[in-house]
Amino acid sequence: MGQNFLVNPRILDKIVAAAEIGKEDVILEIGPGTGNLTEKLAAEAKKVISVEKDKRLIEILKEKFKNSNVEIVESDILKLDTWTLFRNSKLEIRNSNYKVVANIPYYITSRFLRKIFTEWPRPKLIVLTIQKEVAQRIIAKPPKMNLLALSVQFFSQADILCYITKSQFRPIPKVDSAIIKLMPREKLPTADYEKFFKIVQAGFSQRRKKLIGNISRNSDILKKDLLKSFEKVGIKETARAENLSLSQWLELTKFIKKS
């Protein structure tokens, strides 16, 4: 199902250390595989809820962690209602009351992060093992800004902790990985959320085209009004989407809203 299991115990220890687990912490683990990381998380946390999609692994995991502080849940994390999950686990989870640790299939990274930030209660901390190139895209700055980076950085502070060579996984994947740490913002930027992402998506609609043309073609905003907003924020008319920082996108959204 696209999973590659991390087998180096030293790197598993790095993931646990990155999660900064306290004795009262609840950990939501996605993709436990055969439970190597789960075991280390359980030794530090109050409770671990491990969500696994692969039916072939469920019985192995349940047997391994019976009579422990680990709860095994068979589900697709992209379809799971975490509010119901926590309630069924008799946990009163509020914002910043749990942590997420995940070794996720690379192809679900964007959808998974969007689900965390827009549908789940806000976690205290997120530690992910993901494809190296995806991690680098997430922490990008101008002139290499991208839609994924803006989306993640809007909601959190992102840092790559270390890189992992593909030889540390079984089966061996085609690419190297990275451990990335996301600290969800206690207070989100003061921006019209829907307006912000509508403008950002329009701006990145054609990467090789100028930003002003992309936004005007993909929205109901007139080019003359955009020019006024660009001048107020200090953005060149020739700028492309990847040239703008998060703060510039936020400022641009504010002035466009007033136009």
Protein Blocks (a to p, Z undefined) as FASTA:
>chain_A
ZZacdfbfklmmmmmmmnopafkbccddehklnommmmmmmmmmmbdcdddfblklmmmm
mmmmgoiabdcddddfklpcfklmmmmnopacdehiaccdddddfklmmmmmmmmmmmmc
cdfbdcddddfklmmmmmpccfkbcfklmmmmmmpccddfbdcdfklpccddfbdcdddd
ddddfbdcdddfklmmmmmmmmmmpmkbcfklmmmmmccbdfklmmmmmmmnopafkbcf
klpcfklmmmmmmmmmmZZ
